[in-house]
């Protein structure tokens, strides 16, 4: 089976994003959603967040760059389990507002995480 690197969805009325069936095993450990570097969101499998991102955020306590990254990624961060029956994850309204997302979204793989953005 080919690797899925891109998908489009419409959020439902409860702000839930449905993860494609082919990707659900990738998010079995849970989902972490943070603000991105620009007006989009980052969506991480929980194990990627724990094993890689957290480690990078633990840099030198006096390093301003590391401090800025901590603020960027921790402000508004949510962690949740995926609804295993239908593969959905609920997105918080403040994150959707940050990224300018209403209903239609595009999600693109960026290495080990995903970039979620408004599909205008």
C-alpha positions as CSV (number, residue, x, y, z in Angstrom):
1,X,0.0,0.0,0.0
2,X,1.3,3.5,-0.9
3,X,2.1,5.9,2.0
4,X,-0.5,8.6,2.6
5,X,1.2,12.0,2.6
6,X,-1.7,14.3,2.1
7,X,-5.4,14.4,2.8
8,X,-8.3,16.9,2.9
9,X,-11.3,16.8,5.3
10,X,-14.1,18.9,6.6
11,X,-14.3,19.3,10.4
12,X,-17.7,18.2,11.8
13,X,-19.9,20.5,13.9
14,X,-18.0,19.4,17.1
15,X,-14.6,20.4,15.6
16,X,-13.5,16.8,15.0
17,X,-11.0,15.9,12.4
18,X,-11.4,12.4,11.0
19,X,-8.0,10.6,10.5
20,X,-7.9,8.5,7.3
21,X,-8.1,4.7,8.0
22,X,-4.6,4.2,6.6
23,X,-3.1,6.5,9.2
24,X,-4.9,5.5,12.3
25,X,-2.2,3.1,13.5
26,X,0.3,6.0,13.3
27,X,-1.8,7.8,15.9
28,X,-2.6,4.9,18.2
29,X,-0.4,6.3,21.0
30,X,-2.5,9.5,21.0
31,X,-2.4,12.9,19.3
32,X,-0.7,16.1,20.2
33,X,-1.8,19.3,18.4
34,X,0.2,22.6,18.7
35,X,0.5,25.9,17.0
36,X,2.8,25.8,14.0
37,X,5.6,28.2,13.0
38,X,3.1,30.2,10.9
39,X,-0.7,30.2,10.6
40,X,-1.1,26.4,10.6
41,X,-1.1,23.7,13.2
42,X,1.3,20.8,13.9
43,X,-0.3,17.4,14.5
44,X,2.1,14.8,16.1
45,X,1.6,11.2,17.0
46,X,2.0,11.2,20.8
47,X,5.1,8.9,20.6
48,X,6.8,11.3,18.2
49,X,6.1,14.2,20.6
50,X,7.4,12.3,23.6
51,X,10.4,10.8,22.0
52,X,11.6,13.6,19.8
53,X,10.0,17.0,20.3
54,X,10.1,16.9,24.1
55,X,13.8,16.1,24.0
56,X,14.5,19.0,21.7
57,X,12.6,21.4,24.0
58,X,14.7,20.5,27.0
59,X,17.8,22.4,25.8
60,X,19.9,24.9,27.7
61,X,17.7,26.7,30.2
62,X,19.3,30.1,29.2
63,X,19.0,29.6,25.5
64,X,16.5,32.1,24.2
65,X,15.8,30.1,21.0
66,X,14.8,27.1,23.1
67,X,12.7,29.3,25.3
68,X,10.9,30.7,22.2
69,X,10.3,27.2,20.9
70,X,8.8,26.1,24.2
71,X,6.4,29.1,24.2
72,X,5.5,28.4,20.5
73,X,4.7,24.7,21.0
74,X,3.3,24.6,24.5
75,X,1.0,27.6,24.3
76,X,-2.4,26.0,23.6
77,X,-1.0,22.5,23.1
78,X,-3.6,19.8,23.4
79,X,-3.1,16.0,23.9
80,X,-5.9,13.6,23.3
81,X,-6.7,10.1,22.3
82,X,-8.1,9.4,18.9
83,X,-11.7,8.1,18.9
84,X,-10.8,4.5,17.9
85,X,-14.2,3.7,16.5
86,X,-14.3,6.5,13.8
87,X,-10.7,7.8,14.0
88,X,-11.6,11.3,15.1
89,X,-9.7,13.9,17.2
90,X,-11.4,17.0,18.6
91,X,-9.5,20.3,17.9
92,X,-9.8,23.2,20.3
93,X,-11.4,26.4,19.0
94,X,-8.5,28.6,20.0
95,X,-6.1,26.5,17.8
96,X,-8.5,26.7,14.9
97,X,-8.7,30.5,15.4
98,X,-4.9,30.7,15.4
99,X,-4.7,28.9,12.1
100,X,-7.7,30.6,10.5
101,X,-9.4,27.2,10.1
102,X,-13.2,27.1,9.7
103,X,-14.3,23.7,8.3
104,X,-12.2,22.7,5.3
105,X,-8.7,21.6,6.0
106,X,-5.7,20.1,4.3
107,X,-3.2,18.0,6.1
108,X,0.3,17.3,4.7
109,X,3.0,15.0,6.1
110,X,6.2,16.8,7.2
111,X,8.5,14.0,8.1
112,X,7.2,12.5,11.3
113,X,4.4,15.0,11.9
114,X,1.6,16.7,10.0
115,X,0.8,20.3,9.0
116,X,-2.9,21.1,9.3
117,X,-4.0,24.2,7.5
118,X,-7.2,25.9,6.2
119,X,-8.2,24.7,2.8
120,X,-9.2,27.9,1.1
